Amino acid sequence: MFDVIVAGGGPTGVMLASELRLQGVPVLVLDKEPEPTKVVRSLGLHVRSIEVLDQRGLLDRFLEHGQQYPLGGYFAGIPKPAPERLDTAHPYILGIPQPVTDRLLTEHATGVGVELRRGCEVVGLAQDDQGVTVELADGTRLRSRWLVGCDGGRSTVRKLLGVGFPGEPARAEWLLGEMELAAPPEEVAAVVAEVRTTHRGFGAGPIGEGLYRVVVPAAGVAADRTAPPTLEELKQQLRTFAGTDFGAHSPRWLSRFGDATRLAERYRVGRVLLAGDAAHVHPPLGGQGLNLGLQDAFNLGWKLAAEVNGWAPAGLLDSYQRERRPVAADVLDLTRAQAELTSVAPGPQAVRRLLAELMDFEEVNRYLIEKITAIGIRYDLGDGHALLGRRLRDVGLKRGRLYGLLHGGRGLLVDQAGRLSVAGWADRVDHVVDVSEELEVPAVLLRPDGHVAWVGDDQTDLQSHLPTWFGTRIT
Ligand SMILES: Cc1cc2nc3c(=O)[nH]c(=O)nc-3n(C[C@H](O)[C@H](O)[C@H](O)COP(=O)(O)OP(=O)(O)OC[C@H]3O[C@@H](n4cnc5c(N)ncnc54)[C@H](O)[C@@H]3O)c2cc1C
């Protein structure tokens, strides 16, 4: 009997597993593939994901393997720099190929004691009041108290649950791969620039070591989208769009992706939950899918762990869907809007020009960048102070940085006047008496995911809020 089984060892699954281990929960991750994929989907991490890594002490490892880029031009590719003084200590994009992100997250997970079994495909599940029976393709049956489906956009877990996945099917598809090109770099660059004036979904850019990342619209939506394209299929599409295939050869990998946009109707059915692409899919415009999955995991981990560890207050686990599903719905809408704006038809082009003008207004630009980077998210925790429900940026305290105090994944009361107490919750919540020039409130209570659960200076008021997130007082 495992406490939690996670189906899917992609970024969402291993991040979730690490968060569970941080809270002492034994967890087993099952992935159907014998080896990690070489396909490079995501190319970078946005601000909130960078902050999440910082909150767990993982950021240095990622900075070593990535490159920091200025934060502009990410909304529909409209080339506007980010506004100054964003509300974060990390105002940049961290360029890092997904296989590296996946590897670093997996190394961390196994380092903290997550058991990852590869070549294990989940094909069946049945649940009762006590737990879930998980069936693998080889007939093995495993038992756990909870199961989380982090098994990607074609999620078997979601299908087995019968959870609806409404939205739009793929209407277009693109072929993607890394390969060598025989044509000289200047010729490739000139042709790509020309084709992109009429087809924004076309590209061939050098990625070092003589390789190019090539993306080209497909002839149509493939019947079997799990099958990678052939080199010949990709070269044919290059000839169709560019009049040349650049002498493409020696592909390292080939893949295809579409523009399906769908959101799971529910994130939880009994003892089974969904996270990451298993719960939402959308085209990669704006580069948000992996980020969204990591942040799902960060929201769910401590809540599910509280359930396993027996102190979760009523409704805590359901706050996962309540908080994260609207965020995903918003990202889906943002990609739908961007998809319209990348059309070269005259109408969308006019809207794009208008929007580009509007982005010269700092507030508009800030609003869009806070959406894309996910630092603008405010969970609906009811009426109250402007910080309530938001994540707090990494402010400086006398003793050091705030995020350094969140590595353990516990609640945290930052108390500037030193008049408050968390007695009765001290096993779940740390209490730090310290001051920050960047914090304009007397005290703030942070959840393990760094979101603000309470603001104030009144002990009675604090005590009435602590049980909502941290369960009953232990006397
Ligand atoms: C071209 C492209 C570019 C992208 N660029 C970006 C970007 O720049 N930024 C960004 O944030 N996102 C980007 N994305 C999206 C990002 O790649 C995904 O959102 C992300 O991989 C989702 O992570 P996940 O862990 O939820 O799912 P996945 O990465 O799909 O992982 C799911 C895992 O589950 C396993 N699995 C599947 N079925 C089973 C089963 N039955 N049993 C056991 N295991 C199973 C799979 O083997 C896989 O390892 C891009 C996507 C594409 C296609």
The ligand as an SDF file (V2000), in Angstrom:
LIG
                    3D

 53 58  0  0  0  0  0  0  0  0999 V2000
    6.1520   22.4530  -29.3380 C   0  0  0  0  0  0  0  0  0  0  0  0
    5.8560   22.6860  -27.8970 C   0  0  0  0  0  0  0  0  0  0  0  0
    6.4870   23.7370  -27.2470 C   0  0  0  0  0  0  0  0  0  0  0  0
    6.2060   23.9820  -25.9060 C   0  0  0  0  0  0  0  0  0  0  0  0
    6.8300   25.0280  -25.3090 N   0  0  0  0  0  0  0  0  0  0  0  0
    6.5510   25.3130  -24.0270 C   0  0  0  0  0  0  0  0  0  0  0  0
    7.1960   26.4010  -23.3770 C   0  0  0  0  0  0  0  0  0  0  0  0
    8.0300   27.1130  -23.9510 O   0  0  0  0  0  0  0  0  0  0  0  0
    6.8850   26.6260  -22.0670 N   0  0  0  0  0  0  0  0  0  0  0  0
    6.0040   25.8410  -21.3920 C   0  0  0  0  0  0  0  0  0  0  0  0
    5.7460   26.0980  -20.2150 O   0  0  0  0  0  0  0  0  0  0  0  0
    5.3930   24.7860  -21.9760 N   0  0  0  0  0  0  0  0  0  0  0  0
    5.6510   24.5030  -23.2730 C   0  0  0  0  0  0  0  0  0  0  0  0
    5.0500   23.4270  -23.8660 N   0  0  0  0  0  0  0  0  0  0  0  0
    4.1350   22.5860  -23.0760 C   0  0  0  0  0  0  0  0  0  0  0  0
    4.8680   21.5500  -22.2050 C   0  0  0  0  0  0  0  0  0  0  0  0
    5.7260   20.7610  -22.9950 O   0  0  0  0  0  0  0  0  0  0  0  0
    3.8420   20.6740  -21.4730 C   0  0  0  0  0  0  0  0  0  0  0  0
    2.8300   21.4920  -20.9480 O   0  0  0  0  0  0  0  0  0  0  0  0
    4.4870   19.8710  -20.3450 C   0  0  0  0  0  0  0  0  0  0  0  0
    5.3610   18.8790  -20.8330 O   0  0  0  0  0  0  0  0  0  0  0  0
    3.4120   19.2070  -19.4860 C   0  0  0  0  0  0  0  0  0  0  0  0
    4.0230   18.4640  -18.4760 O   0  0  0  0  0  0  0  0  0  0  0  0
    3.2620   17.2170  -17.8120 P   0  0  0  0  0  0  0  0  0  0  0  0
    4.2200   16.6260  -16.8550 O   0  0  0  0  0  0  0  0  0  0  0  0
    1.9330   17.6750  -17.3310 O   0  0  0  0  0  0  0  0  0  0  0  0
    2.9860   16.2270  -19.0350 O   0  0  0  0  0  0  0  0  0  0  0  0
    4.0440   15.4820  -19.9620 P   0  0  0  0  0  0  0  0  0  0  0  0
    5.2920   16.2580  -20.0910 O   0  0  0  0  0  0  0  0  0  0  0  0
    3.3080   15.1320  -21.2020 O   0  0  0  0  0  0  0  0  0  0  0  0
    4.4080   14.1700  -19.1600 O   0  0  0  0  0  0  0  0  0  0  0  0
    3.4850   13.1150  -19.0430 C   0  0  0  0  0  0  0  0  0  0  0  0
    4.2430   11.8550  -18.6810 C   0  0  0  0  0  0  0  0  0  0  0  0
    3.2820   10.8080  -18.4430 O   0  0  0  0  0  0  0  0  0  0  0  0
    3.7370    9.6080  -19.0370 C   0  0  0  0  0  0  0  0  0  0  0  0
    2.5450    8.7980  -19.3190 N   0  0  0  0  0  0  0  0  0  0  0  0
    1.6010    9.0050  -20.2520 C   0  0  0  0  0  0  0  0  0  0  0  0
    0.6440    8.0710  -20.1560 N   0  0  0  0  0  0  0  0  0  0  0  0
    0.9740    7.2490  -19.1250 C   0  0  0  0  0  0  0  0  0  0  0  0
    0.3790    6.1090  -18.5390 C   0  0  0  0  0  0  0  0  0  0  0  0
   -0.7700    5.6070  -18.9800 N   0  0  0  0  0  0  0  0  0  0  0  0
    1.0060    5.5120  -17.4950 N   0  0  0  0  0  0  0  0  0  0  0  0
    2.1900    6.0200  -17.0180 C   0  0  0  0  0  0  0  0  0  0  0  0
    2.8010    7.0900  -17.5650 N   0  0  0  0  0  0  0  0  0  0  0  0
    2.1960    7.7140  -18.5890 C   0  0  0  0  0  0  0  0  0  0  0  0
    4.5100   10.0650  -20.2750 C   0  0  0  0  0  0  0  0  0  0  0  0
    5.4590    9.0950  -20.6760 O   0  0  0  0  0  0  0  0  0  0  0  0
    5.1550   11.3520  -19.7840 C   0  0  0  0  0  0  0  0  0  0  0  0
    6.4460   11.1120  -19.2480 O   0  0  0  0  0  0  0  0  0  0  0  0
    5.2980   23.1510  -25.2090 C   0  0  0  0  0  0  0  0  0  0  0  0
    4.6890   22.0790  -25.8540 C   0  0  0  0  0  0  0  0  0  0  0  0
    4.9520   21.8440  -27.1820 C   0  0  0  0  0  0  0  0  0  0  0  0
    4.2820   20.7040  -27.8730 C   0  0  0  0  0  0  0  0  0  0  0  0
  1  2  1  0
  2  3  1  0
  2 52  2  0
  3  4  2  0
  4  5  1  0
  4 50  1  0
  5  6  2  0
  6  7  1  0
  6 13  1  0
  7  8  2  0
  7  9  1  0
  9 10  1  0
 10 11  2  0
 10 12  1  0
 12 13  2  0
 13 14  1  0
 14 15  1  0
 14 50  1  0
 15 16  1  0
 16 17  1  0
 16 18  1  0
 18 19  1  0
 18 20  1  0
 20 21  1  0
 20 22  1  0
 22 23  1  0
 23 24  1  0
 24 25  2  0
 24 26  1  0
 24 27  1  0
 27 28  1  0
 28 29  2  0
 28 30  1  0
 28 31  1  0
 31 32  1  0
 32 33  1  0
 33 34  1  0
 33 48  1  0
 34 35  1  0
 35 36  1  0
 35 46  1  0
 36 37  1  0
 36 45  1  0
 37 38  2  0
 38 39  1  0
 39 40  1  0
 39 45  2  0
 40 41  1  0
 40 42  2  0
 42 43  1  0
 43 44  2  0
 44 45  1  0
 46 47  1  0
 46 48  1  0
 48 49  1  0
 50 51  2  0
 51 52  1  0
 52 53  1  0
M  END
$$$$
